[in-house]
Amino acid sequence: MPVDNDSLINAVALATTKLSSSIQPAAETGSENVQVSNDSLYLQTDEAYNYKELNKLYLYGNTQMISNTDTLLCDSMIYWMDKDSLFA
């Protein structure tokens, strides 16, 4: 999947991004085991790209989402932070 480098912000920006509430990132883009969580959502993936101006988080590789009692495993995901919605 091609990536528009002009709008790409590496996961270093994850430290200042918000998902419905505050995010506590555990790793940077390109690192193994990128982890992002808030009060009710946990995301883990091999690689993540944050498009801050679009409020989108792209996750690639072994991706896992846990939300309350729901679990989703996939190879890629788009998460819209402002809508608390995803596509996998």
Short mmCIF file of the C-alpha atoms (twelve columns), coordinates in Angstrom:
data_MODEL
# 
_entry.id   MODEL 
# 
loop_
_atom_site.group_PDB 
_atom_site.id 
_atom_site.type_symbol 
_atom_site.label_atom_id 
_atom_site.label_alt_id 
_atom_site.label_comp_id 
_atom_site.label_asym_id 
_atom_site.label_seq_id 
_atom_site.Cartn_x 
_atom_site.Cartn_y 
_atom_site.Cartn_z 
_atom_site.pdbx_PDB_model_num 
ATOM 1  C CA . MET A 1  0.000   0.000   0.000  1 
ATOM 2  C CA . PRO A 2  1.582   3.339   -1.049 1 
ATOM 3  C CA . VAL A 3  2.127   5.885   1.679  1 
ATOM 4  C CA . ASP A 4  1.856   9.642   1.082  1 
ATOM 5  C CA . ASN A 5  5.048   10.832  2.765  1 
ATOM 6  C CA . ASP A 6  3.870   14.459  2.854  1 
ATOM 7  C CA . SER A 7  1.030   13.603  5.218  1 
ATOM 8  C CA . LEU A 8  2.850   10.874  7.142  1 
ATOM 9  C CA . ILE A 9  3.699   11.588  10.776 1 
ATOM 10 C CA . ASN A 10 5.687   8.884   12.490 1 
ATOM 11 C CA . ALA A 11 4.483   7.367   15.720 1 
ATOM 12 C CA . VAL A 12 6.713   9.724   17.645 1 
ATOM 13 C CA . ALA A 13 3.630   11.936  17.345 1 
ATOM 14 C CA . LEU A 14 1.583   9.240   19.075 1 
ATOM 15 C CA . ALA A 15 2.749   10.694  22.357 1 
ATOM 16 C CA . THR A 16 0.666   13.799  21.675 1 
ATOM 17 C CA . THR A 17 -2.268  12.176  19.874 1 
ATOM 18 C CA . LYS A 18 -5.560  11.343  21.534 1 
ATOM 19 C CA . LEU A 19 -7.903  8.390   20.861 1 
ATOM 20 C CA . SER A 20 -11.145 9.147   22.756 1 
ATOM 21 C CA . SER A 21 -9.071  10.057  25.807 1 
ATOM 22 C CA . SER A 22 -5.339  10.153  26.460 1 
ATOM 23 C CA . ILE A 23 -3.020  7.620   24.788 1 
ATOM 24 C CA . GLN A 24 -0.075  5.990   26.469 1 
ATOM 25 C CA . PRO A 25 2.123   4.751   23.576 1 
ATOM 26 C CA . ALA A 26 4.637   2.048   24.404 1 
ATOM 27 C CA . ALA A 27 6.661   2.101   21.173 1 
ATOM 28 C CA . GLU A 28 7.434   4.208   18.126 1 
ATOM 29 C CA . THR A 29 6.504   3.575   14.491 1 
ATOM 30 C CA . GLY A 30 8.552   0.808   12.992 1 
ATOM 31 C CA . SER A 31 9.250   -0.763  16.354 1 
ATOM 32 C CA . GLU A 32 8.016   -4.229  17.175 1 
ATOM 33 C CA . ASN A 33 4.973   -4.429  19.424 1 
ATOM 34 C CA . VAL A 34 3.533   -0.936  18.961 1 
ATOM 35 C CA . GLN A 35 0.918   -0.593  21.698 1 
ATOM 36 C CA . VAL A 36 -1.732  2.110   22.024 1 
ATOM 37 C CA . SER A 37 -4.487  2.205   24.613 1 
ATOM 38 C CA . ASN A 38 -7.099  4.387   26.229 1 
ATOM 39 C CA . ASP A 39 -9.850  3.697   28.786 1 
ATOM 40 C CA . SER A 40 -11.729 1.067   26.748 1 
ATOM 41 C CA . LEU A 41 -9.521  0.255   23.748 1 
ATOM 42 C CA . TYR A 42 -6.212  -1.585  23.371 1 
ATOM 43 C CA . LEU A 43 -4.374  -1.838  20.032 1 
ATOM 44 C CA . GLN A 44 -1.204  -3.825  19.388 1 
ATOM 45 C CA . THR A 45 0.558   -4.104  16.017 1 
ATOM 46 C CA . ASP A 46 3.931   -4.520  14.334 1 
ATOM 47 C CA . GLU A 47 3.926   -1.041  12.767 1 
ATOM 48 C CA . ALA A 48 1.757   2.084   13.023 1 
ATOM 49 C CA . TYR A 49 1.501   5.358   11.118 1 
ATOM 50 C CA . ASN A 50 -0.340  8.358   12.527 1 
ATOM 51 C CA . TYR A 51 -1.987  10.765  10.054 1 
ATOM 52 C CA . LYS A 52 -2.689  13.423  12.650 1 
ATOM 53 C CA . GLU A 53 -4.351  15.946  10.318 1 
ATOM 54 C CA . LEU A 54 -6.802  13.222  9.203  1 
ATOM 55 C CA . ASN A 55 -7.327  11.770  12.702 1 
ATOM 56 C CA . LYS A 56 -6.375  8.348   11.301 1 
ATOM 57 C CA . LEU A 57 -4.078  5.697   12.674 1 
ATOM 58 C CA . TYR A 58 -2.907  3.015   10.203 1 
ATOM 59 C CA . LEU A 59 -1.771  -0.281  11.741 1 
ATOM 60 C CA . TYR A 60 0.132   -2.946  9.770  1 
ATOM 61 C CA . GLY A 61 1.341   -6.450  10.528 1 
ATOM 62 C CA . ASN A 62 -0.035  -8.677  13.238 1 
ATOM 63 C CA . THR A 63 -2.724  -6.385  14.604 1 
ATOM 64 C CA . GLN A 64 -4.896  -7.008  17.646 1 
ATOM 65 C CA . MET A 65 -7.717  -4.841  18.973 1 
ATOM 66 C CA . ILE A 66 -9.367  -5.452  22.329 1 
ATOM 67 C CA . SER A 67 -12.377 -3.345  23.282 1 
ATOM 68 C CA . ASN A 68 -14.225 -4.340  26.437 1 
ATOM 69 C CA . THR A 69 -15.141 -8.012  25.725 1 
ATOM 70 C CA . ASP A 70 -14.543 -7.884  21.926 1 
ATOM 71 C CA . THR A 71 -11.294 -9.009  20.302 1 
ATOM 72 C CA . LEU A 72 -10.287 -8.586  16.649 1 
ATOM 73 C CA . LEU A 73 -7.182  -10.065 14.991 1 
ATOM 74 C CA . CYS A 74 -6.162  -8.879  11.506 1 
ATOM 75 C CA . ASP A 75 -3.183  -7.991  9.310  1 
ATOM 76 C CA . SER A 76 -4.036  -4.291  8.893  1 
ATOM 77 C CA . MET A 77 -6.422  -1.732  10.337 1 
ATOM 78 C CA . ILE A 78 -7.426  1.908   9.972  1 
ATOM 79 C CA . TYR A 79 -8.608  3.573   13.163 1 
ATOM 80 C CA . TRP A 80 -10.439 6.926   13.026 1 
ATOM 81 C CA . MET A 81 -9.577  8.553   16.330 1 
ATOM 82 C CA . ASP A 82 -12.226 11.289  16.248 1 
ATOM 83 C CA . LYS A 83 -15.023 8.794   15.457 1 
ATOM 84 C CA . ASP A 84 -13.730 5.925   17.634 1 
ATOM 85 C CA . SER A 85 -14.332 3.712   14.568 1 
ATOM 86 C CA . LEU A 86 -12.217 1.203   12.657 1 
ATOM 87 C CA . PHE A 87 -11.904 -0.745  9.411  1 
ATOM 88 C CA . ALA A 88 -9.992  -4.041  9.320  1 
# 
